[in-house]
């Protein structure tokens, strides 16, 4: 795992020897220690040091760069970007995964945070899931799902293809998946603030919702904040991004197992691999069965 750090956060996975050396140093300096299953938390002045049993180190607080230097930790490129710096207290963030993958449907997830939940999330690196490796995502996503009371909507390839036949617009399908999460949240928490990474204008979003259901009460389905790079600036969106990717990768693996095809191609850039997999599917199943595995609107040209 190779994760960038900023002045308030450092996350890295150490080898056994480096982790053992760090443990000795931290035990000498720490003022507070709390042990849980597979996680030990230390407080050193204004810094929290979380040491996971698998060797993952998460240091968060003030002057993290100085602490990293003090412990002589492996260098990771410093990143001068403000992640998760918004001032909202309690709100929900929504994100999705799988929209750019040839195989699989899509998964949308919504995560709720407040001050108490934010403290619990300090043990993890929360950012855009595309910046994290899948091994780390599979480690933390089930925990984040519980901590953030996540709501998710998993759309199969078959459902995706049926919706595309109806709407002929991938953004409407994305909006549909997000709204399944948002409307559920608003059914029991009507005044919740919802933040989403901006993939269209608000007027377009309204237009998409209207095509899904002209009778929608917009206040029950609206997005309060559309913002580019929201997964970096809003903790809840970053958390939702991680959970959505975890669920989508799980779906992808299940489809690969059902198809019984080796090296089921990820993403959409491996054209040779995709064509090969489709050829194998056609040998095993009818042409009509392809809709259960891949997005039919994607082009191989």
Helices and strands as residue ranges (DSSP letters): E 9-13, H 16-29, E 32-36, E 39-44, E 47-52, E 56-61, H 64-70, E 91-97, E 106-113, H 115-120, G 121-123, G 129-131, H 134-147, E 151-155, H 157-167, H 170-188, E 194-197, H 202-212, G 218-220, E 225-227, H 230-233, H 235-259, H 271-284, G 287-292
